Amino acid sequence: MIAKKDLLPLCPVATTVDLIGNKWKLLILRDILTGPKRFGELRKSLEGISQKVLTDNLRSMEQDGILVRTVYPEVPPRVEYSLSELGETMRPIISAMESWGKEYKAIVAKV
């Protein structure tokens, strides 16, 4: 379920920040951009995140239409998280952030 448009901020930048503007959501996106991930994989790659915080962020991103949660009918059940079609549109944003971060680090290294 995608957030109701009457609950979103008027400013488009504020809307984006509301959807992905916390540390964990950005890092979850970074990891899932490389392909679907299981909960355990995400937990291992996100040093310092608690199980509750990861669960809450994944649920929020799923409700906002950014992630898709797929449950495979296996024993034990296997669950994977991947980008939705809408989530794929975040790829250039995260890529731009990565490029800027690399440039910044290079500039700071020279100082």
N, C-alpha and C positions, 0 to 999 in steps of 0.2 A: 504494500500500500504506500503510495507516494503522499507526502505531506500535503495538506489542503492548502490551496493557493492563498486563501484569505488569512492563513496563519503565518505566511512567509513575510519577511521584511520587505519594504518597498525597494530598498537598495539591492541591486544584484550582487554586489560584492558581499554584503551582509548575508545574503541568502547562501552564497557559497561557503562562507565562514560558518554559518549555522550547520551546514550539512557535513563539512569535512574539516572544520577548523580546530579540531583538538589534536594534540600530539599523536594519540593512538590511532585515530581514524586515518590520518595521513600515512602512518607507518603500515597500517593494515593494507591500505590501497597500494603502497609501494610494493609490498610482498605479493599481493594478488595480481598485480600487473604482469608478473612473470608466469602466471598460470594458476589454476585452481589450487587451493590449499585446504588441508584438513585443520581442525581446531588445534591439535597438538603441534603441527608444524608452525602455525602462527604463534602459539604460546612460546615455543622455543626461540623463534626469531625475534620476538619482541621482549627483550630483556627488561625485567622489572614490572611487567604487566601482571595483574592478578587475574585469576580465572573469571571472577565476577566482572571486572572491568572489560575484559576481552568479550565475554558473553554479551554484556550490555551494549558495547559498541557494535558488535556484529549484528545484533537484533535491530539496533537503530538504523544501521546502514541498509539492512534488508527492508525495513519498513519504509525507508526513504527511496527505495527502488534502485539503490546503487549496487547492491550485492544480491546474488541468488544463492540460496541455500538448497543444496541437493542432497537428499537422503537416499542412499542406495539400500535396497531390500536384501541385506546380507546379515549374517549372524557372525559376530556382533555388527550392528548397523554402522555403516560408514557414511559420514557427512562431509561434504566438501563445500567450500565457499568460492564463488567465482564472480567476476564482474558481470553485471547485467548489461544490456544494450546501452542503457543510460549511463551506467558506470564506466563503460568503455569511452564515453565522451570526456571523462576525467583524465584520460591518458596524456593529452597535450599539457594539461595543467601541471601534473606531477612531473612530466618531462622538463617543462620550463623551470620548475622549482629545482630539479636536479642540476640542470645546466647552470642556473644562477648560483647555486651552492658551490659547484665546482669552481666557477669564476671567482667567487668571493674568497674561497680558500686559497686560490692561486695568488690573489692580490694580497691577502693578509700574510701569506708566506714570504712575500717580497719585502714586507715592511720590517 
